[in-house]
Each structure stands twice: as C-alpha cells, then as structure tokens.
Amino acid sequence: MKMPNLGLGTFRLTGQPLRDSLLQGLELGYRHIDTAQIYANEAEVGQLMAESGVPRQDIYLTTKVWTSEFGQGKVIPSLEMSLEKLGTDYLDLALIHWPSPRDEVPMAVYLEQLAEAKARGLTREIGVSNFTVAQLKEAIDILGPGAIAHQQVEVHPLLQNRKVVEFCQAQGIAVTAYMPLAYGKVLSEPLLMEIGQRHGVSAAQVSLAWLLAQGMAVIPSSTRRENLTANLAALKVTLSSDEMAVIATLDRGERCANPDFAPAWDN
Ligand SMILES: NC(=O)c1ccc[n+]([C@@H]2O[C@H](COP(=O)([O-])OP(=O)(O)OC[C@H]3O[C@@H](n4cnc5c(N)ncnc54)[C@H](OP(=O)(O)O)[C@@H]3O)[C@@H](O)[C@H]2O)c1
C-alpha cells in the first residue's frame, strides 16, 4: 500500500483523546496512522484500529523505533513488541525515530537491523526521521540507494527545512512533514489567514495545502471532528503559484521539536 498523503498523528494522545482522533478519523476516511514506541499508545492504537472495523490492509501504519532500542540485537525484538501491541503481523513503515544521540550507537548497527526487519517481513518499508543531510548521506552509504523509502521531519511554513527536503526529493526519499501546523502556531499567522480567506478556508488548511502541493505527506493530529474534517478538505485546496511563493517567505526557522539530543540541524 502506498502511503496516503494525509495521515493521523498520535503524539501525546492516549485514552479518550486518542479514541476521539482515531475512531472519528477512520470513520471520516483517513487511512494512515502515525505512532511511535515512545508515544506509549501502540496497544491503544491497535485496539482502536480493530474496533473501527476498517480492515488492517486498508490502513497504512507507521511506527518508530526509539533510541534506547538501537543496540545490536535490540531493533527486531522491539519491532516484534510493537507488532504485538498494535495487534498486527506487519507494519507499513518502520522509522528510526531520531539518529542515535551523540552517535552512541553507530548508524550501521541500527540501520542494518532495520533492513533485516524488512527482509523478515516485519515491515513493508523502512525509513528515518529527524536525519540531517549528512546523516542521510551516511545512511545511503550504509544501506545503498533506494533502501530508505521515507524521511519524517518537521516542516511547516515557519520552518521550511529546504535543504533536507530538497536532498530527500532528489534522492527519491519521500518526505512526511510532521507538526505540519507547527502545533498550532500557523493558525494565527496573518498571511496564511488572509490567503485562507480568499479560498474560504482556514490558515491550518492553507498550511497543509502548501505542504501537499510540494509533494510531501502530512500527519496533523486532531481530536476534534471539525478539525479532522477540515484537514481532509485541505486535500482539495489549490494554491496559486503566487500564493505558494509568498508562503515561502514566511520561513523563520521556528522549530518546535528540538530536544537536547537533536542532531546539528542543516538550518
Ligand atoms: N518524528 C518525530 O520526531 C515527530 C515529532 C513530532 C510530531 N510527530 C508526528 O507529527 C504529528 C503531528 O504533530 P503535532 O500533533 O505535534 O502537531 P500539529 O499536528 O502541528 O498540531 C496539532 C494541534 O493542532 C490542532 N489542530 C489540528 N487540526 C486543526 C485545524 N484544522 N484547525 C485548528 N487546529 C487544528 C490540534 O488540536 P485539536 O485536537 O483540538 O484539533 C492540536 O492541538 C504527531 O502527532 C506525530 O505523529 C513526529
């Protein structure tokens, strides 16, 4: 299954908010769910997928391997545990969540295990998240061209991350924009609101449409039916080339996800 270009993010969501997000999202037609070992919600995600009645094979399911699971012999058991919690025997995509903090585990050690997980059928595709251009080059050297299908990275109008996005696209690595609404910061951006007014849509929808028009997938999270519906409707918003260009001027490097173990970012 090809990754649908709009998915449901699940960071921070457990209990009733996760239920509101996934059951309403699947009912409205979303078929792509993004979770991670560190979100501590894989078991709930699995239960809700089953409860929704949507067949497993109709959902594109991503999880991410946490950095504590990178050591030799650890990646595959951690993914087997994820599969058990998610109640499925395969993932569509397994990502390395962050590069190993301070390179504590050499990249070849964890990437080769990830490739082995794919060879064993635990996941259909593999990829990385939060990798810089230099780290992507190293990853391609380790696994060979074409092995890394996806990179998930923070991108929105306030942090356009052009160097890494352009590098991925030139290498045929699909980009998923995480925090595509900058966790709410784009909502009050006057230029996005003004463009939205012209199209009869919100600043959030403009942000998603702008990312989608550049060939990226987006995984906004929402617990509210009206926002889930609005985000789906962003698939139908077409921005003019002038609007695309003016949104490009909003880049101000405003990074929302920047933990102390983050790599030395490209910009
Ligand atoms: N790979 C990584 O390291 C990484 C890091 C961070 C995030 N992620 C992934 O990216 C996903 C998205 O990131 P995020 O959840 O942090 O931030 P986000 O999607 O940018 O923003 C989510 C916030 O926006 C609100 N919202 C959603 N749609 C809206 C709309 N149409 N209008 C107004 N408000 C709207 C939501 O509130 P309501 O619930 O009220 O709608 C929520 O508070 C995560 O869930 C996770 O799956 C990955």
The ligand as a Gaussian input file, in Angstrom:
#p B3LYP/6-31G(d) Opt

LIG

0 1
 N        9.121000      12.101000      14.062000
 C        9.090000      12.937000      15.085000
 O       10.095000      13.156000      15.781000
 C        7.813000      13.661000      15.389000
 C        7.832000      14.778000      16.250000
 C        6.636000      15.443000      16.497000
 C        5.462000      15.019000      15.910000
 N        5.456000      13.916000      15.092000
 C        4.206000      13.414000      14.463000
 O        3.539000      14.513000      13.863000
 C        2.193000      14.551000      14.340000
 C        1.654000      15.965000      14.306000
 O        2.364000      16.804000      15.192000
 P        1.688000      17.508000      16.457000
 O        0.493000      16.721000      16.840000
 O        2.719000      17.711000      17.482000
 O        1.330000      18.961000      15.923000
 P        0.370000      19.535000      14.765000
 O       -0.272000      18.429000      14.006000
 O        1.153000      20.546000      14.020000
 O       -0.716000      20.321000      15.617000
 C       -1.685000      19.635000      16.365000
 C       -2.559000      20.689000      17.052000
 O       -3.300000      21.417000      16.068000
 C       -4.696000      21.359000      16.363000
 N       -5.397000      21.238000      15.069000
 C       -5.400000      20.177000      14.232000
 N       -6.091000      20.460000      13.097000
 C       -6.550000      21.721000      13.246000
 C       -7.342000      22.571000      12.437000
 N       -7.785000      22.193000      11.228000
 N       -7.622000      23.819000      12.909000
 C       -7.172000      24.218000      14.117000
 N       -6.420000      23.469000      14.926000
 C       -6.108000      22.224000      14.497000
 C       -4.890000      20.174000      17.267000
 O       -5.936000      20.433000      18.185000
 P       -7.329000      19.602000      18.211000
 O       -7.006000      18.240000      18.766000
 O       -8.167000      20.432000      19.092000
 O       -7.834000      19.536000      16.784000
 C       -3.560000      20.086000      18.007000
 O       -3.562000      20.909000      19.157000
 C        2.309000      13.959000      15.741000
 O        1.051000      13.609000      16.278000
 C        3.239000      12.804000      15.488000
 O        2.527000      11.709000      14.944000
 C        6.628000      13.253000      14.811000

